[in-house]
Amino acid sequence: MKVPFLDLKAQGAAIRGEIEAAIGKVLDETAFAGGPFVKAFEDDFARFCGSTHAIGVGNGTDALWAALIAFGIGQGDEVITVPNTFIATVEAISFCGAKPVFVDVDEKTCTMDPALLQKALTPRTRAVIPVHLFGQTADMDPIMAIAKKNGLVVIEDACQAHGALYRGRPAGSIGDAGCFSFYPGKNLGAYGEAGAVVTSNDEAAAKMRVFREHGQPKKYFHDIVGWNCRMDGLQGAVLSVKLKHLPAWTEARRKNAKQYDQLLAGLPGIVLPHEAGYAQHVYHLYAIRHNRRDELMTALGDKGIATGIHYPVPLHFTGAYQHLGYTEGSFPVSERIARELVSLPMFPELNQEQIEYVVAGIKEFLKTGK
């Protein structure tokens, strides 16, 4: 048996007719760059996230960058985030001219440890980007309390957390803004690149809409130096279709995660994902830990089971950010989990037989070492 890490073909086949009809409407109206189909999706996604505004952009990196720009983050500022995230989180900080500052994560949730945030503040700190990793939100109440006390902007990196909840509140609606990626493999994925920012701050939303259009509030009148990062009409139409299915897909992911939890419970050396009491996890990834991670991946691969690593290199170890001066041991939790995490197959269409096959492969590795 072969078990893919992700099966976009299965998802696409189930909604192909709806997608083709939506794309046909875009073709009929030739509304390709921005336009009514993007606006319709923005309205739906803002409601889904419990926010006043959604601003569709080209990808998740654009979303993070536009949000930082809209809240005035720039040269000389410091922005605190975590080192165990995709580099886009930190690239967006650099694109603004600001300096990334890292804090370590909680070992159970792999998200920002609020207890470490206060210690990282300096007079130059202007913003915090907690990363909602693998489909679970960071612990936002203490983060928001520290931010409010110190006058900091909070931008949620919710690129893996579409539909996740924090104490009943949707990811992206808790801070000053929330940033989403719609990369095809995400829980809500486009048929190409796309992203969005949600916010209830009217002024920031207006600034982001200007920024994404070359800094022009109307055509050929450029008030600021902006960028070209509009969402495509085709992606807006596709996302509108898929958003209607997202709650059902989320429930399927949670059901699959529960099956993994039950079948993997008590296995020696296996650390399962932890769903915090404050959270409703949407399991963009189902990431377990084992201290022989690479050997486990090889053994599963030999059985046709695809796996992934998210993420193998903490960002303070990458060449792009070595100049920040962090050394080995600076963030021990992030460094340790980077050596141990392995993401198992996870998608809504994953079936019981496939899950049992994955678990059997893990059990055989634990018993025989191969």
RADAPE-V323173 format. One record per pair of residues at least 24 apart in sequence whose C-alpha atoms are under 6 Angstrom apart, sorted by the first residue. I is the first residue (numbers start at 1). J is the second residue. Records with the same first field share a line. If there is no record, write none. Layout:
BEGIN
I=J  J
END
This chain:
BEGIN
2=304  305
3=305
4=306
5=306  307  345
6=347
22=237
31=233
32=232  233
33=232  233
34=230  231  232  233
37=233  236  237
38=233  236
41=236  240
49=170
51=173  199  200
52=200
53=198  199  200
54=197  198
55=196  197
56=195  196  231
57=195  196  229  230  231
58=194  195  229  230  231
59=181  193  194  195
60=180  181  195
61=88
63=179  196  197
64=92  179
65=92
66=208
70=204  207  208
74=98
77=124  126
78=124  125  126
79=125  127  128
80=128
81=129  130
83=314  315
84=314  334
104=331
108=274
109=274
111=138
114=143
126=152
127=152  153  154
128=154
129=154  155  156
130=156
131=157
132=158
134=160  283  284  285
135=160  161  281  282  283  284
136=281
164=280  281  282
165=279  280
166=278  279
167=278
187=284
190=235  239
194=231
249=348
250=282
252=348
253=348
286=343  344
287=342  343
288=341  342
289=340  341
290=340
291=340
293=340
299=370
300=361
307=343  344
308=342  343
309=342  343
311=338
312=338
END
